[in-house]
Amino acid sequence: MANLKQIAAELSLSVTTVSRALKDGPEVHPLTIARVKEVAARVGYVPDHHGRALRTGRTLTLTAVLPMETIEHLSDLAKLPLIEGMTLAARQAGYSLSIYSTTPDDDPVASVEQLLQARSADGLIITRMVSGDPRVKLLLDRGIPFVAFGRTDLDIAYPYVDIDNEQIAYDATRRLLDKGCRRVALQLLVPKDQASAMRLSGYGKAMAEAGIPVDQSLIGHGTFTMESSADWFDRLLGSSDPPTGLACANELGLLGALHVLGKRGLVPGSDVHIVSRDSTRLARFLPARIDVHSVDMTGVGRMLVEVLERRITNPVGPVEKILFKGQFDPGE
């Protein structure tokens, strides 16, 4: 198997220059980087991550803790773009990505403790942030590099990448109100999640501005698989004062709602207006008028890994806080 010394000898370069070129080092001329990569590809060079790990005491593995939404079919569909982004960014940075899935019943702190005891990763990505999330202080106290996907309300500095769920929910509610909807239903995911709290805040702000009291019966908490969304929305539509607008939590919530509308002979975009979060571009292929807030979840995944890699390289560097906005796409 080819090694750095062979590539360096063929190009009359130092091993250090070849190593830096393979990592796209800014100190190496772009033409030199191109030459090195061409030879490396031709001779079949493969980086020896295991040897590097032994020399540095690092695993060259990043672990993302991704709780399963439910044990229902397709419940984690929206996570696929996130995983794709993390995988590509980790590979580009010379790491392997490990996905540590937990069930809805698992204790999140115990799961992190188990990972720390295993010492199987150089850094962690934690998700499903809750109020006063104890994992943040645990990881800071242990000096473990990490980045959170989401925010908690602790008065402490920690790195995170998040989506502006409050603004998305506010905008969705405002758009439904502007279409004449006065009974606006809102889907929330797990109630204790900070993302759900932010969505509820944005919804409440928009309703208050319109002078409409929040009706708690129109707010749904759950996992919002297709089945649970259909059951919940069917109950609302069967009430004496049904909603005329719906802000969906995700694609699966949307599919459940559309199923019920079809069953009842109601037309989305006419009888009931819908605005949905859509991270997989699924909504644009549905034969229904749906307004969509899309989020570049692949970009979010990439950013999570990039922030984590910088924390590993420079643990005392700036604490990065990055917020992704949703892009609105009106239904046709």
Backbone torsions as a table, in degrees:
resi	resn	phi	psi	omega
1	MET	NA	135.4	-178.8
2	ALA	-65.7	148.6	177.3
3	ASN	-129.9	179.2	-176.8
4	LEU	-62.2	-37.5	-178.2
5	LYS	-62.0	-40.4	179.6
6	GLN	-65.6	-42.0	178.4
7	ILE	-64.8	-42.1	-179.9
8	ALA	-63.1	-42.3	-179.5
9	ALA	-64.9	-41.0	-178.9
10	GLU	-64.7	-33.5	-177.0
11	LEU	-99.9	0.1	-177.5
12	SER	57.5	43.5	177.9
13	LEU	-119.5	165.7	174.3
14	SER	-79.1	156.0	177.2
15	VAL	-61.2	-36.9	179.4
16	THR	-61.4	-44.4	179.8
17	THR	-63.8	-41.8	179.1
18	VAL	-62.4	-44.6	179.9
19	SER	-60.0	-45.1	-179.8
20	ARG	-67.3	-36.4	179.3
21	ALA	-64.1	-39.8	179.6
22	LEU	-66.7	-19.2	177.2
23	LYS	-101.0	12.3	-179.2
24	ASP	57.0	41.0	-179.7
25	GLY	-60.8	131.8	-177.6
26	PRO	-64.5	-18.8	-179.5
27	GLU	-81.1	-7.1	-178.5
28	VAL	-102.3	136.0	-178.7
29	HIS	-62.5	138.8	-179.0
30	PRO	-54.9	-36.5	178.5
31	LEU	-66.3	-36.1	177.1
32	THR	-67.0	-42.3	177.3
33	ILE	-58.1	-44.0	-179.5
34	ALA	-63.3	-42.6	179.6
35	ARG	-63.3	-44.9	-179.0
36	VAL	-62.8	-45.2	-178.5
37	LYS	-67.0	-33.3	178.3
38	GLU	-65.4	-45.0	179.3
39	VAL	-67.4	-42.2	-179.8
40	ALA	-59.1	-42.2	179.4
41	ALA	-67.6	-39.2	-178.0
42	ARG	-67.0	-39.8	-177.1
43	VAL	-90.3	-1.4	176.4
44	GLY	75.4	36.4	179.8
45	TYR	-68.2	133.0	175.5
46	VAL	-124.5	124.5	179.8
47	PRO	-57.4	138.0	179.1
48	ASP	-90.6	78.5	-178.6
49	HIS	-64.8	-33.5	-178.9
50	HIS	-64.4	-44.8	178.9
51	GLY	-63.4	-40.0	178.4
52	ARG	-63.8	-39.0	179.6
53	ALA	-63.6	-40.5	179.3
54	LEU	-64.9	-37.7	-178.5
55	ARG	-70.8	-36.4	-172.9
56	THR	-98.6	-13.1	-175.6
57	GLY	77.0	15.2	179.9
58	ARG	-106.6	156.6	-178.7
59	THR	-90.4	-19.3	-173.8
60	LEU	56.8	34.3	175.9
61	THR	-127.9	136.9	172.5
62	LEU	-111.7	140.0	-179.7
63	THR	-118.1	127.7	175.1
64	ALA	-105.3	122.3	178.9
65	VAL	-89.3	108.7	-176.3
66	LEU	-119.7	99.0	177.8
67	PRO	-63.8	139.0	172.3
68	MET	-67.0	139.3	178.2
69	GLU	-65.4	-51.6	177.3
70	THR	-150.1	-173.9	172.3
71	ILE	-103.1	18.6	-179.1
72	GLU	-84.5	160.2	-179.8
73	HIS	-61.8	133.0	176.5
74	LEU	63.5	16.7	-173.3
75	SER	-65.9	-21.7	-176.3
76	ASP	-110.1	25.5	-178.5
77	LEU	-54.6	-42.4	-175.0
78	ALA	-68.9	-13.4	-180.0
79	LYS	-79.3	-16.5	-173.3
80	LEU	-59.4	-45.9	177.2
81	PRO	-62.6	-34.7	177.9
82	LEU	-63.0	-46.7	179.9
83	ILE	-64.4	-39.7	178.0
84	GLU	-58.8	-47.7	-179.7
85	GLY	-62.9	-42.6	179.1
86	MET	-64.8	-41.7	-178.5
87	THR	-61.9	-47.8	-178.0
88	LEU	-65.0	-41.9	-179.1
89	ALA	-68.3	-39.1	179.0
90	ALA	-63.9	-44.1	179.8
91	ARG	-62.3	-42.3	-179.9
92	GLN	-63.0	-32.4	-179.3
93	ALA	-87.1	1.3	178.4
94	GLY	86.5	20.4	-179.8
95	TYR	-114.6	158.9	165.8
96	SER	-96.9	146.8	178.1
97	LEU	-106.8	127.5	176.2
98	SER	-110.0	129.4	176.5
99	ILE	-99.7	118.6	179.3
100	TYR	-104.8	100.4	-177.5
101	SER	-89.2	136.1	175.2
102	THR	-119.8	156.5	178.5
103	THR	-87.5	164.5	179.0
104	PRO	-59.0	-21.5	-177.8
105	ASP	-90.7	-10.2	-177.4
106	ASP	-72.7	143.9	176.3
107	ASP	-77.7	121.7	-175.6
108	PRO	-63.6	-35.1	179.1
109	VAL	-69.3	-43.3	178.5
110	ALA	-61.9	-35.4	178.7
111	SER	-64.7	-42.9	178.1
112	VAL	-66.5	-41.4	177.5
113	GLU	-57.9	-40.8	-179.9
114	GLN	-64.2	-40.8	178.0
115	LEU	-65.6	-39.7	-179.7
116	LEU	-65.5	-38.7	178.8
117	GLN	-65.8	-34.3	-178.8
118	ALA	-73.3	-24.1	-178.7
119	ARG	52.1	43.3	-173.9
120	SER	-99.0	3.0	-177.9
121	ALA	-145.3	152.0	176.6
122	ASP	-83.7	-16.8	179.3
123	GLY	-166.8	158.6	-176.0
124	LEU	-120.6	147.3	167.9
125	ILE	-112.4	117.9	179.8
126	ILE	-107.4	147.3	-176.3
127	THR	-132.9	-179.1	179.5
128	ARG	56.3	59.3	-177.0
129	MET	-73.4	140.0	179.0
130	VAL	-121.4	169.8	178.8
131	SER	-61.5	131.8	-179.3
132	GLY	61.0	33.6	-171.7
133	ASP	-50.6	114.8	-175.6
134	PRO	-70.2	-17.3	-179.0
135	ARG	-66.7	-31.1	-178.9
136	VAL	-62.5	-51.0	-179.7
137	LYS	-65.9	-38.0	178.6
138	LEU	-57.9	-48.5	-176.8
139	LEU	-71.3	-36.3	177.0
140	LEU	-66.1	-43.1	-179.8
141	ASP	-63.8	-35.1	-179.1
142	ARG	-82.4	-10.0	-178.3
143	GLY	70.8	30.5	-179.2
144	ILE	-92.3	125.4	175.9
145	PRO	-61.6	132.2	178.7
146	PHE	-155.6	163.9	170.4
147	VAL	-140.4	142.6	-179.5
148	ALA	-100.6	137.2	168.9
149	PHE	-93.4	94.1	-175.1
150	GLY	121.0	173.7	-176.9
151	ARG	-123.7	154.3	170.1
152	THR	-122.3	171.8	-174.2
153	ASP	-98.8	23.4	175.8
154	LEU	-72.3	142.5	177.5
155	ASP	-87.2	68.5	-176.3
156	ILE	-154.0	145.7	-177.7
157	ALA	-83.5	129.1	176.1
158	TYR	-154.3	152.6	-177.4
159	PRO	-78.5	137.7	176.3
160	TYR	-148.6	157.6	168.1
161	VAL	-125.8	128.8	-175.3
162	ASP	-140.8	168.9	175.2
163	ILE	-109.3	140.8	-178.1
164	ASP	-78.5	74.3	-177.7
165	ASN	-64.4	-32.2	179.3
166	GLU	-64.3	-45.4	-179.6
167	GLN	-67.2	-39.0	179.7
168	ILE	-62.6	-46.1	-179.6
169	ALA	-67.2	-38.7	177.0
170	TYR	-61.1	-48.1	-177.9
171	ASP	-64.3	-41.9	179.2
172	ALA	-61.2	-43.9	-179.2
173	THR	-66.3	-43.5	178.2
174	ARG	-59.3	-42.0	-179.0
175	ARG	-66.4	-37.4	176.8
176	LEU	-68.2	-40.6	176.6
177	LEU	-62.9	-39.4	179.8
178	ASP	-66.4	-22.1	176.5
179	LYS	-84.4	2.5	178.5
180	GLY	97.2	2.7	178.9
181	CYS	-73.2	131.3	175.0
182	ARG	-116.4	-13.5	174.3
183	ARG	-112.9	91.9	-174.8
184	VAL	-106.3	119.0	177.7
185	ALA	-90.6	147.7	-177.5
186	LEU	-130.0	127.5	173.4
187	GLN	-92.9	129.6	172.3
188	LEU	-119.2	150.4	176.0
189	LEU	-85.8	-146.2	-175.2
190	VAL	-53.8	123.2	-171.2
191	PRO	-56.3	-36.1	-174.9
192	LYS	-80.2	-9.4	178.4
193	ASP	-67.1	143.3	176.8
194	GLN	-66.0	-31.3	178.3
195	ALA	-60.9	-40.9	178.4
196	SER	-67.7	-38.7	177.8
197	ALA	-62.2	-38.9	179.4
198	MET	-70.0	-39.3	176.9
199	ARG	-62.7	-42.2	179.7
200	LEU	-64.5	-37.4	178.5
201	SER	-63.7	-44.8	178.8
202	GLY	-64.0	-41.0	177.6
203	TYR	-62.1	-47.1	-179.3
204	GLY	-62.5	-38.0	179.5
205	LYS	-63.9	-44.2	180.0
206	ALA	-65.2	-41.4	179.6
207	MET	-66.0	-39.7	179.0
208	ALA	-63.8	-41.7	178.8
209	GLU	-62.4	-31.3	179.1
210	ALA	-85.4	-2.5	179.7
211	GLY	72.3	27.3	-178.5
212	ILE	-112.9	121.5	178.5
213	PRO	-63.3	145.2	177.2
214	VAL	-74.9	125.1	176.6
215	ASP	-97.2	110.0	-176.0
216	GLN	-60.5	-24.3	-179.5
217	SER	-68.8	-16.0	180.0
218	LEU	-92.9	0.1	-178.5
219	ILE	-105.4	121.2	-177.8
220	GLY	-106.3	132.1	175.4
221	HIS	-112.6	132.7	177.1
222	GLY	171.3	-166.8	178.5
223	THR	-87.1	-24.9	-179.8
224	PHE	51.4	59.2	160.1
225	THR	-73.3	176.8	178.4
226	MET	-60.8	-40.7	-177.1
227	GLU	-68.7	-46.7	-177.1
228	SER	-68.6	-35.5	176.7
229	SER	-64.5	-43.5	179.9
230	ALA	-61.8	-44.9	-179.3
231	ASP	-62.8	-45.8	-177.5
232	TRP	-65.1	-46.6	-176.4
233	PHE	-71.0	-32.1	177.0
234	ASP	-63.2	-40.1	177.9
235	ARG	-64.0	-41.2	179.4
236	LEU	-64.1	-44.1	-178.3
237	LEU	-68.4	-23.1	178.6
238	GLY	-87.1	-0.6	-179.0
239	SER	-79.0	171.4	-177.9
240	SER	-71.9	-20.6	179.9
241	ASP	-135.3	75.8	-171.3
242	PRO	-72.5	159.9	177.7
243	PRO	-72.9	152.0	174.5
244	THR	-112.2	-2.4	177.1
245	GLY	-142.6	151.6	-178.5
246	LEU	-143.1	129.1	171.9
247	ALA	-103.8	107.9	-175.7
248	CYS	-84.1	146.8	-178.6
249	ALA	-76.3	-33.8	-175.8
250	ASN	-164.4	-175.6	-176.8
251	GLU	-64.0	-37.9	-178.5
252	LEU	-70.8	-37.2	173.4
253	GLY	-61.1	-39.0	178.7
254	LEU	-64.1	-46.0	-178.6
255	LEU	-62.8	-39.0	177.2
256	GLY	-63.6	-42.1	179.8
257	ALA	-65.1	-42.5	179.7
258	LEU	-64.4	-35.9	178.0
259	HIS	-60.1	-43.2	-178.6
260	VAL	-69.4	-41.7	178.4
261	LEU	-59.4	-43.0	178.8
262	GLY	-63.8	-41.1	179.8
263	LYS	-63.2	-34.1	-178.7
264	ARG	-90.9	-0.6	179.8
265	GLY	73.5	25.0	179.3
266	LEU	-100.4	149.9	-174.1
267	VAL	-108.0	119.5	176.0
268	PRO	-65.8	138.2	-177.2
269	GLY	89.1	-5.6	178.8
270	SER	-131.7	-66.5	178.6
271	ASP	-75.9	-38.4	177.7
272	VAL	-137.3	127.2	178.1
273	HIS	-90.7	142.2	-176.6
274	ILE	-130.6	135.5	166.8
275	VAL	-124.5	130.2	-174.6
276	SER	-131.4	148.1	164.9
277	ARG	-73.0	137.9	179.0
278	ASP	-147.3	107.9	-178.4
279	SER	-101.0	-3.3	-175.9
280	THR	-114.9	0.7	-178.0
281	ARG	66.5	19.1	-179.2
282	LEU	-67.0	-38.7	-172.2
283	ALA	-61.8	-30.9	-176.4
284	ARG	-70.2	-13.0	179.7
285	PHE	-101.4	4.8	179.7
286	LEU	-92.9	139.4	-179.5
287	PRO	-80.1	61.6	-178.3
288	ALA	-151.4	152.1	178.1
289	ARG	-84.7	105.0	-176.8
290	ILE	-133.5	130.0	171.9
291	ASP	-85.8	141.6	-169.9
292	VAL	-130.7	137.9	164.9
293	HIS	-104.8	116.4	178.3
294	SER	-105.3	148.3	177.0
295	VAL	-127.8	134.6	179.5
296	ASP	-74.6	83.5	-176.0
297	MET	-70.6	-27.7	173.6
298	THR	-64.0	-41.9	176.2
299	GLY	-64.2	-37.6	176.8
300	VAL	-61.9	-44.8	179.4
301	GLY	-61.3	-43.6	177.5
302	ARG	-60.8	-44.7	-176.9
303	MET	-65.6	-37.8	177.6
304	LEU	-57.6	-45.3	-179.3
305	VAL	-69.3	-40.6	-179.2
306	GLU	-63.9	-42.2	177.6
307	VAL	-64.2	-43.5	-179.8
308	LEU	-63.7	-42.5	179.8
309	GLU	-61.5	-37.8	177.8
310	ARG	-68.8	-34.2	176.9
311	ARG	-66.9	-37.6	179.1
312	ILE	-66.5	-43.2	-178.5
313	THR	-69.9	-38.3	-176.6
314	ASN	-137.6	82.0	-175.5
315	PRO	-61.6	-22.6	-178.6
316	VAL	-102.7	12.7	179.7
317	GLY	-75.6	-176.5	-179.5
318	PRO	-57.3	140.9	177.1
319	VAL	-84.9	109.7	-173.9
320	GLU	-82.8	137.5	178.1
321	LYS	-133.1	111.1	-171.3
322	ILE	-123.4	131.9	-176.8
323	LEU	-122.0	122.4	177.3
324	PHE	-92.6	134.9	176.4
325	LYS	-92.4	156.4	173.7
326	GLY	-89.6	146.1	176.3
327	GLN	-102.8	131.0	-177.0
328	PHE	-92.1	136.2	178.9
329	ASP	-131.9	106.0	-178.1
330	PRO	-68.0	142.5	178.9
331	GLY	-66.2	152.1	-179.5
332	GLU	-82.1	NA	NA
